[in-house]
Amino acid sequence: MQDQGATHAALLTLDGASAGPLSIRARSLAFVDPASQAVLQLIERVAPSTAPVMIGGDSGTGKELIARHIHTLSRRTGPFLAINCGAITEHLAESELFGHEAGAFTGAQGRREGWFEAANHGTLFLDEIGDLPLSLQVKLLRVLQEREVVRLGSRKAVPVDVRLVTATNVDLGEAVSAGHFRLDLFYRLNIVQLRLPPLRERLADIEPLAKHFLTLYSKRLGLPEPRLGEAALDALLAYDWPGNIRELENVIHFALLVASGQEIRPEHLKLAGQPVRRQLPAALPPAPFASAPPPPSHENPQQMLRRAVHGFLEAPPEGLLNSVERLLVEESYRHSGRNQVRAGAVLGVSRNVMRTLLKRHGLIGDGPGSDDTDTDATQLDQAAEA
C-alpha cells in the first residue's frame, strides 16, 4: 500500500514479481472515491480475523488484489496462493485442491500436496468459486468444517489452517436458487461479504489510476511522461468502463504509445466503439415531491430526505436515479456559489469529478459565455486549488 499525497487517497499496486500463479486482471487499485474508501475501511476491520471473506464484483475490478491485501493485513505466516476454479478441469480439480497419493489415478506417479496443504497457515484465494462443481462443493464444505484434508488415494486426514477468500462475478444467491451452488457452503463462505464497485461507480479513482499508469508505462518504455490533459480526463470520467481497471490500464498504455507531444488528449484514448454514458434527463419531474405530505417540523434533514425519497418511490418517474443525482449536483453547485471546488467538497468528490457531473447534466458548458467560464467562480476555483 502506498500513500499518494496529502489527501486521504491511497494506491494499492502489485508488480509482476509478486503476481503469483494467477493472472491479475487488475494490478492497481485506488482508494480515493468514497465508495472505494468504504471498502478499504471494511477490509482493514476484517483482515486480522480468520473469518472467510467473499468478494463480489465485475471482472477487472481488482478482486484478487483485494484478497492479497487482506492476506497482508492478516499477519498470517503462511503464503498467499490463488487458484481460478473456472480454469481447472473437473476430473483434476479434487487432486488440485486436496492432493493425491501415488497411484491414486492414472498418471499419479507420486505423492502431491494440494492447494490447501500448500497454503497452510496462509490464505487461499478461490476465484470464480461459482464454477466449482457440486461434487467438489461437498468436499470443500467438509474441509472447512473439519479443518483437515484427505488426499486422493489416502485415508489419513491432514490438518490444515487456511484462511479462505473467495471471489465471484455472478450472483451466488441466484446460483443457489438454480441448484448450481450449495446453500450450506454459501453460508459458510459468506461470513464477510465485500462488494467491489465497478469503476464507473467510483469516479474519483479514475484520475489517480490514470496518472499512475502513465508513470508506470512511461518508465517501462523509457519515454518522457506526458501530462494528462483536462479534456482527456473529462473523457475518461464520462466513459462507462465495461472492462474496469484493466481496461483503463490498456487505454492509458495505448495513449502513451500514440501521443507524440507533452499532453494526452482525447484523440489518443482508444474509447471509440465502446459504450459511453448517455446524456441524462435535463429536468427533474416535480410531481412525486409535490404529492408527498409536508414533513413534521421536528424532523432532521436526513429524515426529511427519506420522506422525499418515499414520495418518489410511490410513483417513480423514468430515470429516477439520474434525476435525483441531477438535483443533488445542481443544488450543491448553487449552494456553493457556483464554485466547483466547494461543490465537490460538499459532495466529497474532486473538482474534476464535480466538473464532469455538471457537464453530464448540462449545468455547465464548454464554450465562452457558459456557466463554466464565470469569472468569479473560476477565480475561486483556482484559489482553492492553489
C-alpha positions, 0 to 999 in steps of 0.5 A: 500500500502506498500513500499518494499525497496529502489527501486521504487517497491511497494506491494499492499496486502489485508488480509482476514479481509478486503476481503469483500463479494467477493472472491479475486482471487488475494490478492497481487499485485506488482508494480515493472515491468514497465508495472505494474508501468504504471498502478499504475501511471494511477490509482493514476491520476484517483482515486480522480475523480468520473469518472467510471473506467473499468478494463480489464484483465485475471482472477487472475490478481488482478482486484478487488484489483485494484478497492479497491485501487482506492476506497482508493485513492478516499477519498470517505466516503462511503464503498467499496462493490463488487458484481460478476454479473456472480454469481447472478441469473437473476430473483434476480439480479434487487432486488440485485442491486436496492432493493425491497419493501415488497411484491414486489415478492414472498418471499419479506417479507420486505423492502431491500436496494440494492447494490447501496443504500448500497454503497452510497457515496462509490464505487461499484465494478461490476465484470464480468459486461459482464454477466449482462443481457440486461434487467438489462443493461437498468436499470443500464444505467438509474441509472447512468444517473439519479443518483437515484434508484427505488426499486422493488415494489416502485415508489419513486426514491432514490438518490444515489452517487456511484462511479462505477468500473467495471471489465471484462475478455472478450472483451466488444467491441466484446460483443457489436458487438454480441448484448450481451452488450449495446453500450450506457452503454459501453460508459458510463462505459468506461470513464477510461479504465485500462488494467491489464497485465497478469503476464507473461507480467510483469516479474519483479513482479514475484520475489517480489510476490514470496518472499512475499508469502513465508513470508506470508505462512511461518508465517501462518504455523509457519515454518522457511522461506526458501530462494528462490533459483536462479534456482527456480526463473529462473523457475518461470520467464520462466513459462507462468502463465495461472492462474496469481497471484493466481496461483503463490500464490498456487505454492509458498504455495505448495513449502513451504509445500514440501521443507524440507531444507533452499532453494526452488528449482525447484523440489518443484514448482508444474509447471509440466503439465502446459504450459511453454514458448517455446524456441524462434527463435535463429536468427533474419531474416535480410531481412525486415531491409535490404529492408527498405530505409536508414533513413534521417540523421536528424532523432532521434533514436526513429524515426529511430526505427519506420522506422525499425519497418515499414520495418518489418511490410511490410513483417513480418517474423514468430515470429516477436515479439520474434525476435525483443525482441531477438535483443533488449536483445542481443544488450543491453547485448553487449552494456553493456559489457556483464554485466547483471546488466547494461543490465537490467538497460538499459532495466529497468528490474532486473538482474534476469529478464535480466538473464532469457531473455538471457537464453530464447534466448540462449545468455547465458548458464548454464554450465562452459565455457558459456557466463554466467560464464565470469569472468569479467562480473560476477565480475561486476555483483556482484559489482553492486549488492553489 
